[in-house]
């Protein structure tokens, strides 16, 4: 353990700094140091960012408590999350691995069946038919968070899209795009492409365009019609 601590260039703090002064802990977190996870004032796990760098059967006492500096943006760049790392659920509750989208240009849309923007399904399907043979796909995510405009079951939503707009691109299971239960796909997309400095999805039919490398490159508001983003899609194909 000592060798690990030396190699990791840790900063060490005594028990009073960590356990008796909550404000100090907050300040330490603010300057990007990750706290050890504790159980009864003893520690068995150390994290660096989202990665566990030490985990053992022997715990070490609070007097040995240390904080590790989080990786810099440069350190993260080699392992940056891509859209392929996710596997959201389809309408049947089965994983839909985004790894199968590798090499494709992807447009992800949060949809609704009873919204003023619902007719955009027609334009989205037209885009899909125009570019699907060139490596383009659209993924729809039904969401009922905006005015309760998609209250149906997954099967009902799927049927509505097919019957009324002839949708053939994948429509996955219903999700949340904001709040505590936000689907991981949208957490990632929002963090990568903010709109006017904000992450929050404002309404139905926001659109995220992902390039062939799995990186989000554009975000469009609900009022952006599908036909107006065709040039951006073509530039990535």
C-alpha positions in Angstrom: 0.0 0.0 0.0 2.8 2.4 0.9 4.5 1.9 -2.5 1.2 2.6 -4.2 0.8 5.8 -2.3 4.3 7.0 -3.1 3.8 6.2 -6.8 0.5 8.0 -7.0 1.9 11.3 -5.7 -0.9 11.5 -3.1 -1.5 14.3 -0.6 -2.1 13.1 2.9 -4.4 14.6 5.5 -5.0 13.8 9.2 -8.3 12.7 10.7 -9.3 16.1 12.0 -8.9 17.6 8.5 -11.1 15.0 6.9 -13.6 13.9 9.5 -14.1 16.9 11.8 -14.4 19.7 9.3 -17.0 19.1 6.6 -16.2 22.4 5.0 -12.6 21.3 4.5 -13.7 18.2 2.8 -15.9 20.2 0.5 -12.9 22.4 -0.4 -10.7 19.4 -1.0 -13.4 17.9 -3.3 -13.6 21.3 -5.1 -9.9 21.2 -6.0 -10.4 17.9 -7.6 -9.3 15.4 -5.0 -11.3 12.2 -4.5 -12.1 11.0 -1.0 -11.5 7.5 0.2 -14.7 5.6 0.8 -15.1 4.9 4.6 -16.7 2.3 6.8 -16.6 3.0 10.5 -13.7 5.4 10.1 -11.5 2.8 8.3 -10.9 2.7 4.6 -10.7 -0.2 2.2 -11.2 1.5 -1.2 -9.5 4.4 -2.9 -10.8 6.0 -6.1 -9.2 8.1 -8.8 -11.9 9.7 -10.8 -14.4 6.9 -11.5 -11.7 4.2 -11.2 -10.9 2.2 -8.1 -7.1 2.3 -7.8 -6.8 0.4 -4.5 -9.1 -2.2 -3.0 -7.9 -4.7 -0.5 -9.0 -7.0 2.3 -6.9 -5.1 4.8 -8.3 -1.7 5.7 -6.0 1.1 6.7 -6.8 3.6 9.5 -7.9 7.2 9.2 -4.4 8.3 10.2 -3.3 6.9 6.8 -6.0 8.7 4.9 -4.9 10.2 1.7 -6.5 11.9 -1.3 -5.6 11.2 -4.9 -5.6 14.0 -7.5 -8.2 13.3 -10.2 -6.9 12.8 -13.8 -6.5 15.9 -15.9 -8.5 16.3 -19.1 -5.4 15.3 -21.0 -5.1 12.1 -19.0 -8.8 11.3 -19.7 -8.5 11.9 -23.5 -7.2 8.4 -24.2 -10.1 6.7 -22.5 -12.9 9.2 -23.3 -16.3 7.8 -23.2 -18.0 7.4 -26.6 -21.5 6.6 -27.5 -20.5 3.0 -28.2 -20.1 2.4 -24.4 -23.8 2.5 -23.8 -26.5 -0.2 -24.1 -29.9 1.4 -23.5 -33.0 -0.8 -23.3 -35.3 -1.4 -26.3 -39.1 -1.5 -26.1 -39.0 -5.0 -24.7 -36.5 -4.1 -22.0 -33.6 -5.8 -23.7 -30.2 -4.2 -24.1 -29.6 -2.4 -27.4 -25.8 -2.2 -27.5 -24.6 1.0 -29.2 -21.4 -0.9 -30.0 -23.3 -2.1 -33.1 -23.4 1.5 -34.3 -19.6 1.7 -34.8 -18.7 3.4 -38.0 -22.1 5.0 -38.5 -23.3 8.6 -38.3 -26.1 8.6 -35.7 -28.9 11.0 -34.9 -30.4 10.6 -31.4 -33.8 12.2 -30.8 -36.1 12.3 -27.7 -39.5 11.8 -29.2 -43.2 12.2 -28.1 -46.5 11.0 -29.8 -48.8 13.9 -28.8 -46.5 16.9 -29.3 -46.7 19.9 -31.7 -43.4 18.6 -33.0 -44.6 15.0 -33.5 -44.9 15.6 -37.3 -41.1 15.7 -37.4 -41.3 11.9 -37.4 -42.1 12.3 -41.2 -39.0 14.4 -41.8 -36.8 12.1 -39.7 -38.0 9.0 -41.6 -37.2 10.8 -44.9 -33.7 11.5 -43.6 -33.3 7.9 -42.6 -34.4 6.6 -46.0 -32.2 9.0 -47.8 -29.0 8.2 -46.0 -29.3 4.8 -44.4 -27.4 3.1 -47.2 -24.5 5.4 -46.6 -24.1 4.5 -43.0 -26.6 6.7 -41.2 -29.1 5.7 -38.5 -31.6 7.5 -36.3 -32.4 6.3 -32.8 -35.6 7.5 -31.1 -36.1 7.7 -27.4 -39.7 8.2 -26.3 -40.0 10.5 -23.3 -43.1 11.6 -21.2 -41.4 14.4 -19.2 -42.7 17.3 -21.3 -46.4 17.9 -20.8 -47.1 14.1 -20.5 -47.1 14.0 -24.3 -46.0 10.3 -24.6 -48.1 8.5 -22.0 -48.5 5.2 -23.9 -46.7 1.9 -23.4 -43.6 1.1 -25.4 -45.7 -1.1 -27.7 -48.3 1.6 -28.2 -45.7 4.2 -29.0 -44.0 1.9 -31.5 -47.3 1.2 -33.2 -48.2 4.9 -33.4 -44.9 5.8 -35.1 -45.3 3.0 -37.7 -49.0 3.5 -38.5 -49.0 7.3 -38.6 -45.6 8.1 -39.9 -44.2 4.9 -41.4 -41.2 5.0 -39.0 -38.7 2.2 -39.7 -35.7 3.5 -37.7 -35.3 2.1 -34.1 -37.6 3.5 -31.4 -36.2 2.3 -28.1 -37.8 2.1 -24.6 -39.2 5.1 -22.9 -36.7 7.1 -20.8 -36.2 10.2 -18.8 -33.9 12.8 -20.3 -33.7 15.2 -17.3 -33.7 14.7 -13.5 -32.4 12.0 -11.2 -33.5 9.2 -13.4 -31.9 10.5 -16.6 -30.9 7.7 -18.9 -27.1 7.4 -19.1 -27.1 8.0 -22.9 -28.6 11.5 -22.4 -26.4 12.2 -19.4 -23.5 11.7 -21.7 -24.9 13.6 -24.7 -25.9 16.6 -22.6 -22.5 16.8 -20.9 -20.8 16.7 -24.3 -23.0 19.2 -26.2 -24.6 21.9 -24.0 -27.0 24.4 -25.5 -26.6 28.0 -24.6 -24.4 26.9 -21.8 -27.1 24.6 -20.3 -27.2 20.8 -20.3 -31.0 20.4 -19.7 -33.1 19.1 -22.5 -35.8 21.8 -23.0 -38.5 19.9 -24.9 -39.4 17.0 -27.1 -37.5 16.4 -30.4 -34.1 17.8 -29.4 -31.5 16.1 -31.6 -27.9 15.0 -31.1 -25.7 14.2 -34.1 -22.8 11.8 -33.6 -20.0 11.3 -36.1 -18.5 8.0 -37.3 -16.0 7.9 -34.3 -18.9 7.9 -31.8 -18.4 11.6 -30.7 -21.3 14.0 -30.4 -20.7 16.9 -32.8 -23.9 18.9 -33.0 -27.0 19.5 -30.9 -30.3 20.9 -32.3 -33.3 22.4 -30.6 -36.8 21.2 -31.1 -37.6 23.8 -33.7 -34.8 22.6 -36.0 -36.6 20.6 -38.7 -35.0 17.4 -39.9 -34.6 18.7 -43.4 -32.6 21.6 -42.1 -29.8 19.4 -40.7 -29.4 17.3 -43.8 -26.2 19.2 -44.8 -24.6 18.5 -41.5 -25.4 14.8 -41.9 -23.9 14.7 -45.4 -20.7 16.3 -44.2 -20.1 13.4 -41.9 -20.9 10.6 -44.3 
